[in-house]
Amino acid sequence: MTRRAEFEMGLFVVLQFMFMLSLYFTCSGTILSFRLGFIVYKLGSSEELLPEISSPDTSPQPFLPFIAPSPMVPFINTTIPKLSGLCSLNFTASEGLIQTTSHNCWTVFAPLLANVMCCPQLDATLTITLGKASKETGLLALNRTQSKHCVSDVEKILVGKGASSRLRSICSLYSSNLTASSCPVINVDEFESAVDTSKLLLACEKVDPVKECCEQACQKAILDAATNVTLKASEPLTDNSVRINDCKNVVHRWLASKLEPSQAKETLRGLANCKINRVCPLVFPDMRDISGNCSNVLSNQMGCCGAMESYVSHLQKQALITNLQALDCATSLGTKLQKLNITKNVFSVCHISLKDFSLQESGCLLPSLPSDAIFDQDTGISFTCDLNDNIPAPWPSSSSSSDSTCKKPVTIPALPAAASSQPGLYSEGVTRLVIFVLSLLLVMLLS
């Protein structure tokens, strides 16, 4: 059965909204109409899971979005920044990509969405913009001076549209990101003479975001192309893998120059998601408390589950992750516990679910397929969560550590399943949040 979804946005998010609001009122002295953007949830149940990870249909199933009635609009800074005038890239032509990036990297959510949405979209935007510029310049990279100005300019543009001002640290955005680094080829003609471009385009012009992560057809073609380009180097490196990775970036830019922007974005985000879903991004703190309480679960179940609950609540504060990342995190944590001689399946004993590894008490797991945050005048900034919250965290077997995502024993749909509920199902948690926000706002205005 479909479970009730309780919408409880973290207090720190609400307080940041209030802080921004108070700053704006202080600076302008004018009370405007704001609308708080709530997270959009798609609700699914374990009974609706697909037998295996599958591609979405051309006509996706209908879903019932969890959109709260919104009393305030988020303040989004749309100031026009003063640019250097020394960047040769045409960011105006990439306005749609820039806008999507600013939403994915919106100031409050950027650190939480960094791994899944913000940084992959920022990287795709820069790659596509540089790739399109190569059609006029004939170059697939900028020199270090140009890159420095362009990185600074794009950061100012994004901040001017509401993105976080900490993108450099959040996404490791450096001036070298737009250069060739150690790749020996940046000229388009030279690149095309060294690479089987027909094979590359055939493999990458239309990437299935699910099949690609398992079959790796495009990834293999990119690796072949990058390897061929590295052969043009006059001096070998001690670690050639560094040069190959640098040349992969050049290959991505060439691909972006040959595809329509929307198609290029789909390809680049799909490739990025294959990497994202392979690794658990969470940092596991010390496990001494679990080790002490769970060494003999049968005689100390209450103490063990209390320690597990406390530990998992610590993990939940780190980031929003995808359902497949949650699966990786469950495997990682289970393996670490087994190394501490905890052989009993404490996940089952303590009812640990995949949703417990992601941020928020309601268990927001982002879809495993690429997705974007959306700005709407009525609902503000929103993004989709996959609430398949009845999936128990699997306890790793002796062979599970070597399994790839394509062979995981737990079945997770590529997209959230359709919800079937009554209209009043979602109102309880939302009402509490709206009352809380309005109370804070009233206190602030009266003080």
Disulfide bonds with the S-S distance in Angstrom:
Cys87-Cys150 2.01
Cys105-Cys118 2.04
Cys119-Cys171 2.10
Cys183-Cys247 2.25
Cys204-Cys218 2.02
Cys213-Cys274 2.14
Cys214-Cys406 1.91
Cys280-Cys329 2.02
Cys294-Cys304 2.05
Cys305-Cys350 2.22
Cys364-Cys385 1.83
